[in-house]
Amino acid sequence: MFIIVAKQRLAMPATLEVKCTDSDCELDMFEMHYTYDMPDDVGVEDFACPYCRGTDSLEPIEL
């Protein structure tokens, strides 16, 4: 028996990989998964490090 499944284009949620460059912070990187539509102008500067709470030390990781 064969089951035919219609192809669906499922979009993966956007992700943003971020590193904390604060030398006193123990967190080297983290990844944010957006589960909703983020405005185009939202960037790393709108977030804080979840470990040290720093905002000026976050940088996006470019792959």
C-alpha positions in Angstrom: 0.0 0.0 0.0 1.3 3.5 -0.9 0.3 6.7 0.7 0.6 9.8 -1.4 1.3 12.9 0.6 0.8 16.3 -1.0 4.0 18.4 -0.9 3.7 21.3 1.5 6.2 24.0 1.7 6.9 24.5 5.3 8.9 27.5 6.2 11.3 27.1 9.1 11.1 29.8 11.7 13.8 32.4 11.4 16.8 32.0 13.7 19.5 34.4 14.8 22.8 33.1 16.3 24.3 35.6 18.7 27.6 35.7 20.6 28.3 37.6 23.8 31.7 39.3 23.6 31.9 40.4 27.3 35.1 38.9 28.7 33.4 38.4 32.1 30.4 36.5 30.6 30.4 32.7 30.7 28.0 32.4 27.7 29.8 32.2 24.4 26.8 32.0 22.0 23.1 31.3 21.8 20.5 30.9 19.2 17.1 32.6 19.0 14.3 31.0 17.2 11.5 33.3 16.1 8.1 31.6 16.2 6.2 34.6 14.9 6.9 37.3 12.3 9.5 39.7 13.5 9.6 43.2 12.0 12.4 43.6 9.6 14.1 46.3 11.7 14.5 44.0 14.8 18.1 43.1 15.3 20.6 42.0 17.9 20.6 45.5 19.5 17.0 44.8 20.7 18.0 41.9 22.9 20.1 41.3 26.1 22.4 38.4 26.9 20.4 35.9 28.9 23.4 35.2 31.1 25.1 38.6 32.0 22.1 40.8 30.8 24.6 42.9 28.8 23.2 44.6 25.7 26.3 46.3 24.2 28.3 43.0 24.0 26.0 41.1 21.7 27.0 40.5 18.1 25.3 38.4 15.4 27.2 35.3 14.2 27.5 35.4 10.4 27.6 31.9 8.8 
